[in-house]
Amino acid sequence: MSQQSTVIIIDDDPLIRLVVSKTLQAAGLITLEAVSGEEGLKLFKEKKADAILLDVMMPSGMDGYGVCTELRNLPEGRHVPILMMTGLEDLESINRAYKVGATDLITKPINIPLLSHRVRYMLKGSYTTQQLLQSEQRLHHMAYFDDLTELPNRHFFQENLQQMIALAQRKKLKLGVLFLDLDGFKRINDTLGHHLGDLVLQATSERLRKSIRLSDAFAQTGMSQHSISLARLGGDEFTALLSLIERNEDAAIVAERIRINLAQPLTFGEHELTTTTSIGIAIYPDDGETAEDLLKNADLAMYYAKRSGGNMYCYFSSYMMEMAMRKLTMENYLRKAIERKEFNLFYQPQLDIDEGSFNGLEVLLRWDNKELGSISPAEFIPLAEETGLIIHIGEWVLRQACSQAYTWCNQGIHLNRIAVNVSAVQLLHRGFPALVGTILAETGLDPSLLELELTESALINDVDLVIEILEQLKLVGVQLAIDDFGTGYSSLSRLMNFPIDRLKIDQAFVRNLEQNSDNGAIAAAIIAMAGSMNMKVTAEGVETDVQFDFLKNKCCNEVQGYFLSKPLPVNEVETFLMNKA
């Protein structure tokens, strides 16, 4: 105890108060005096003393038993040491004193030489108790609250949700569980650092608290009375529990207010950031009757909101669960697809307009599963990327394609290149340029015949690292192309930083050229821009003679699409190329 302790002496006898006070002051303690129980209670509420000496028998007003009882009912008086002074030595009086909460008991006449020792011993015990209580509080806070945002954590939220489910069941009301995930938060951490990411999370938590405070106005719009509790589950995931609602629509009102508040720009020094959020909503008991099911289904609904573009909320539906089960099943089969020889490569010919010859092929992966049937690449490729399986699958595709291209070259089938799509996950995987070099060496294919097609999105994250990897690939000797150009984030100034050989115009700008002049203008601009940068251009999705003639007139280098040929299996592409030679 580094500072002086304060003791309140409550006794109607002025002589006892004087003697006791002088004795304790001589022992280095601060004393305060009260002549009645009522006055003593008032004094304690004002001063918050460290210990109390309390006379049992006070003729007027509240006696010591009553004072002790009142003190123990106060939050701040629950653990304060109370030494009761009494002239009564019967067992009943002693038991009563301890029953109402006395820490210790001293009989009158008071042994003055021992008094200060009794009090200091009591204070020491109280200090130890307070330390233990503070430790318990800290442990409780660590167990139930998030250090960064000071919001309740996952553990707290789950316990609270279970309690509210039981209450909602008794009252026959509903609950709304909102699962929130910030859109593009990983990009903030990766580009601006985790410190700024932490600031964003703290600002988000404050905006969530503000959203809850503003929700008090909902009752004025006809919404039933309710309370909202928040939690941070981890990372950039948050939850909001909307308790005891009558309508499912109530959750949407809260979700929309949260969405609007979180979409406001944030400023941190020189950085202005806009962070949106995807919100999933699950309703008790409609979407689950347990805490686990409600949280899982709200999470699933959030995923669909994010897949739909983000910055929106989405209610859970049974369809989502069906798709989630299909996704899980698909993942299990996808892990065995190479082993079970379910993958096949198709090849779409590319026509060199100036030469009038088919000198290039784009490699396209197809998956025919014995149980699920034929699965679209648009469905299984994102899953492969999400699970990391694209690393293994992509290596298989690259090795098969290079081996096949080498075989064709030996058969006299002329090819300028074979184009293989590369995922961003593959590109950034450790040792990818070395892997490409190894596969080319193993298969014997001339590196200049291999073109790796990258999406624009693969180039925007960690630009310096991407440039380094692309330069390593150029040292291997391969060609590099940007696939689906025009649908991502690239600009002329950005493109100049990358060692790119070819742009592929996305089919969205080729489609409906006849009816949509804007598409034609964009396609023409891409061709002109690429020409000024000494890049070749390939247009995808050519399906009509009008589209072909337009691109030819705009000096597009190459085209591919169903107007020329659909993607073909190995045996058919060989026949196609030999007939077109």
N, C-alpha and C positions, 0 to 999 in steps of 0.2 A: 504494500500500500504506500504509494509515493506521496500522496496528498493527505492532508488532515481529514479525518472522518468526522461527520456531524451526528450528534446524538440528541434526540428529543426526549426531554424528561416531562412526563405527564403525571402530576400529583397535586392534590389540593392542599397539601401541607407545605407551606413556604419554607420551613426549616429543613425538611428533607430535600426539597428542591435545591436549596442553597448548598447544603453539605455535599450532596451528590454532584452538583454542578462544579463546585470547586475541586472535588476529588478528580473528576474526569478531565477538567481543564489542566490540572497539574500533570496528568498523564499524556498531555498533548492533543486532546480531543476538543472539538468545538461543540458547545452545548446550546440548546434552545429549550425554553421552558413553556409549559402550558398548565393552566390551573384547573382544567376540566377536560373531560373526554371529548366534548364537542370542539373545544379550542385546539386540542391536540390533533384531531383529525384534519381540521382546517389548516393547521401549521404544516402537517406532513404533505398535504396536497400542494401547498405552495413551495415548500423547501426541499422535499424529497430527501429526507435524512437517511443516513446509512444504518442506524439502529435506533431502537425506541426502548426507553425504560418506562414501564407503565404500572401505575398503582392499580390494584384490583378494586379496592373499596373506596369509592368516591361518593359521598352522601348525596350531592346534588347532581342531577342529570344522568348521563350515561356512565355506567360502571366500566371497569377494566375489561370484563368479559365482552361487553357490547362493543367497546372500542376495538379490541383485538379482532372480533368477527368482521367489523366493517373494514379494517385495514386489509385483512386477507381477501376481501371481496374486490379490492382495488387491484388493477393489473400491476401497478408499480409497488404495491404493498404485499404482493404474493410471496416474495422471498426475503423481505427485509427482516432481520433478526429482532425479536421482541422479548425483552427480559421483563417478566411480570414480577412486581414487588407486592408481597402480601403478608399480613399478620396471621392469616389462617393456615394452619398446618394439618387440617384434617384431609384424609385421603380423597374425599369427594371434591373438595375445593381444588386440590392439586390436579386430579383427573380432569376436572372441568377446564382448568387453565390450559392444559395441553390439548384438550379436545377442540377448543376455539382457535388454536394455532400458536400458542406461546412457544418460543424457541427454548427458553429456560425459565426457571423460577427461583427467586431469592426471597427468603423470609425476613420479616422485620423482627427486632431491630437489625438493620443492615450492617454487616461486617464491612466497614468502610475500607480497611487496608486491602481486602480481597476484591472489592467491587471493580476497581479499574482492570484487574487481571481478568475477571469474568467477562467484562465488556470487550476487552481487546481480543480475548480468545474467541468470543462470539463473532466479532468483526472479521477475524481471520478466517473463521469457518464460512462466513457469508461471502468473503472475497473469493474463496475457493469455489463456492457454489456458483457465484456469478461467472467465473471463468469457465466453469463447466457448461453453464447455460449458454454463454456466448459461443462456445465451441460447438454445442449442439445446433445453435441457430445457424452458424456458418456452414456446418455439414448439411443441415436441412436446405439451406439456400443453394449450396453446390449440387445437391441431389435433385432439386426441383426447379432451379432457375438457370437460365443461360447467362454466362458471364458477359458476353459481348453486348447483348441487347437488353439485359435485365428482364426479359420476358420469361414466363414459365417455359420449361422444356418439355420434351416428348413424354417423360415419365409423369410429370404433373398433369399434362393434358390428358393422357390415357386414364389416369385415376379419376380426374374430374369428369371425363366423358362417361365413364362407367357409373359414377354417382348420378349424373344427370339423366342417364338412360333409365335408371331405377325410378327416379322422380317423375320423369315423363310418362313412364308406364303407369304409375299410380294415378297421375292426374289426367291420363289419356290425352296427352298433348304430343306434339312433334318436336324434334330437334333438327337443326341444320348444321352440318359439318362442312366447312369450307377449307379446301386444301389449296394453298397458294404457292406458286413457284415463279420467281422472277425470270423474265424473258432475256436471254442473252447475257446472263450474269457471268458466265464463264469467260466470255470475251473481255469483260471489264477486268477480271482478275488476271487474265493472261496478258493483256496489253498495258494496263495501268498499274498493276501490282495489287497484292493482297491488302496492303494498308488502305488503299482507296476503296477496295472491295468491302472492307470492314466498315468504312464510313457509310457506304451505301446501305449496308445491312442495318446499321444503327438508325440512319435516316428513315429507312423503310419501317422499322419498328415504331418510330415516333409517329409516322403518318398513319400506321394502323391504329395506334392509340387515339389519334385525332378522329379517325373514322368511327371509332366506337363512341366517342363523346358526341359526335354529331348524330349518331343513331338515335339519341334521345328524342329527336324530332320525328322519328318514325311513328310514334304513337299518335301524333297529330294527323297522320295520314291514314289512319284506320288500322295500322298494324297493332297486333296484340302486344301487351307488355312482355318484355323479355330482358335477358341480360346476355352480353357477349363477352367471352373470354378468349384471349389470344395465347399463342405459344409459338416458339420457334423450334421446329423439329430438328434442324441441323442444316448446314449449308445455306442455301437461299430458299429453303422451304419453311413456310409458316402455316398455321392453322387458325381458324376462328370457329368457335362453338357458339351457335345461336340457340339459346335454350328456350324451351317452353313456348313454341310458336303454334299457331293454329293453321296457317296456310303455307304451302310450299313456296309461294311467291314471296314470302317475307325474306327468305334467304337470298333471293335474287336482288332485292332492294339493297341489302347489306353488301352483297358482292359488287354491285354496280358502283356504289359509293366508294368502296375500297379501290376498285379499278380506276376510277376517275382521280382519286387522291394520289395513287401511286404513279400515275402517268404524268404528273407534273414534273418539269425539269428540275434537276438538282445541280447546284453549283458548288464545286470544291476547288477553290483557288482559280486556276486558269481553265479548269475542266468543267464543262457543262454537260451533264448526262441526262438522258431520258430513259428511265427504266419502266417498262410495262410489266404486267403480271398476267399469268394464266391461272384461272380459278376453276376448281372442280367442286361441285356441290353434291352431297349425299344427304338424304332426308331419313330420319328415324320415324316410324319403323318401315317405311316404304322400301328403302334401299339397304336394309340391314338392321338386325336387332342386337348386335354386339358391337363393342368399340372397335374391335379388329376389322369387322366387315365394313363398318361405316367409313373408317379411315382409308381402307384399301379401295373402296369404291369411289370415294371422293378423289383419291389420288389418280385413279383411272380416268375419271371425268376431267381432271386437270390435264392429263396427258392428251386427251382428245382436243381440249381447248388450245393447247400449245401446237398440236399437229394442224389445227385449223387456222393457224396464223398468229396465235397469241393475242394478248391484250383483250381478253374476253373471258366470260364465264360459261360454264357448260354443266348442265345437270347430268347425273349418272342415269344410264339406261341399261336394260338387260342386253341390248345389242352390243354395248361396250364389253360386257363380260364375255359374250360369245366370241367377239373378235380377240379379246385377250387370251382366251383358251386356244383359239386357232393359232395365235402368235406363239404361244408356249409350245404347242404341238409342232408347229413349223420349225421352231428353233431346235427341238430335239431331233427332228429328221434332218435339218440342215447340217448338224454336226456330223452326220453319217453319210451325207450325200456323195462325197468323193469316194469314200470307201465302198459304197454301194453302186458306184459308177452311174449315178443319176444325172450328172451334168453333161451337157453337150455344147459344142461351139458351133455357132452359125456365123456366116460371113456375108456381109452386104457389099457388093461391088461399088466402087467409086469411079466415075468417069472423068477423065481429063478432057475438058471441053476443047482446048486448042488442038490436042493431038487426036481426039476422037477415039481414045483407047481406054480400056479399063485396067488401070495400073495399080489401083489401091483396093484394099479390103479392110472394112471395120469388123472387128471381132465382137460378137454378141453372145452372151452366156444364156443358156436355156436350162431349166430344171424341170424334169418330169419325175415326180415322186410316185412311188407305187401305191401309196395310200391316199395322197391328196390330189393326185393328178398333175396336170401342167400348171405351174405357178408362175405368175408374171414377175419379171425382174423388178418392176416397180414396187412389188410387195416384198420379195425376199432380199433384194440388195440393201435397202435401208435396215432391215433386220440384221443382216450380216455385218453391216457397219456398226450398228448399235452394240452388238455382242462381241465384236472383235474378230468374228469368224472370217471377215473379209480378208484378213491378212493371209490366212492359209488358202482360202478360195482364190484370191487374187494371184498368189504365187502359182497355183495349179493352172489357172487360165493363161498366165504369161508363158509358162513353160510349154504348155500344149500348143499355143499359138505360134511360138517361135519354132518349135519342132516341126509343125505342119508347114510353116512358110519355108523352112529349109528344104523339106521334102519337095515342095512344089518347084523351088528354084532348081533343084537337081533334076526334076522332070522336064525342065525347059519351059515352064510356065513363068512368063515374065511378070514381075511385080516390082513396083517402085517402093512400096511400103506395105506393112500390115499394121493397122492401128488397134491398140489395146487400151481400153478404158482403165484408169487408175483412180481409186478412191482417195479422198483426202486422208483417210485413216492409213491407207497403205503408204502414201507419199511421205507422211510424217513418222512412219514406223522406223525405228532405228536400223540403219544399214540398208535401206532400200536401194540406193544407187549401186552398192556392192552386190546385192542380190541380182539386180538386172544384169550386171556384168557377168556374174557367175552363170546365169541361165543362158546368156548369149554364147558364152564359151562352151557350155555343155552341149548346146544344140547345134553349134556351128554357124548360126545365122549371122550375116553381116549386120553390125549394129546400125548402119545407116538405113537399113530396111525396116527397122522398128520405130514406130511412132507411138508415144504415150499420150493419151488424151486425158486432160485434167479439166475439172470443172472450175468455173470462176470462184466458187465458194472455197475451193481448196487453196486458193492463193491469198485470201484476205487475212487469215489468221497467222500471226507471227511471220510477217513478211520477210524479215531478214533471214530467218531459218529457211523459209521456202526458197528464197533466191539462192541460198547456199546449196540446197539440195538439187535445184534445177541446174545449177552450174556444174555440179558433180555428175549429173546425168548427161549433160552435154559433153563432158570429158570422156564418158563411156562411148559416146558417138551416136546416140539415138536422137530422133527428132521429137519435138514437143509441140503439142497442140492444145488449144483451149476449146473444150467441147461446150455446146449449147450457149455460145457467146450471145450476149445481149440480154440474158435473163438474170444475170447476177449483178455484181457491183463494180465491174471493171470500167475504167476510163482510159483515155489515150495516155494521159500522164502516168497512170498506174502501169499500163502495159509496157511502157518503155523500160521499166525496171526489170522485166522478166525476159529471159532468153527464149522467146517463143518463136516457132517457125510457121505456125498455121493457126488460123481462126476458123471455127466451124459455126456457121450461122444456125441458130436454133430454128427448128422447123416451125415454131410458132410465128416467125416472121416470113416464112415461105408460104405457109398455108394461107389460102384466101387472098393471094396477091391480086387476083382478078377483081375482088370486091372491096378490098381494103387498101387504099392508097398509102396509109400510114405504114403498113407492113412493108410495102415496096420501098418507101423512102428510107426506112430503117435499114433494110437489107442493102440498099444501094450505098448508104453512108458507111456501113461496116466494110463493104468491099473497097470503097475509096480509102478509108482510114487504113485498112490493112495494106493496101498497095503503097501508100505513102511511107509505110514502115517496112517495106520489103517482106511482108508476110504473104503466104498463100492463103486462099480462102476456099473452103468447102461448104456448100449449102446442103443441109439435111432436109429430108421430108419432101422431096420433089415428086409430085404426083400427077402433074398435068403438063401438056406441051406448052401451055401459056407460061407457066412458072419456069420451065426450062428455057424458053426463048427470052424471057425477061432477064434471067440470071446471065445468060450468054451475052446479051446486049450490054449488061453492066460489067462485063469482063470478069465474072466469077471464074476462078480457076477450075474447080471441080464440083460435081454434084453427086448426090446419092438419094435414093428414094424408090418407091414402088413404081414410078414411071419408068425406071430403068431396070430395077430388079428388087425383088423382096430378099430378105436374108436367106441364105441357102446353106444346107448341110454340106459336109466336105465333098461327098461324091458329086453333088449337083454343081457346086461352085467350080470344080475342076472342069466339068463339061462346059459350063457357061464361059469360062475364060478361054478355053481352047477354041470354042466356036466363034468368040469375039476377037480372036487374035488376028 
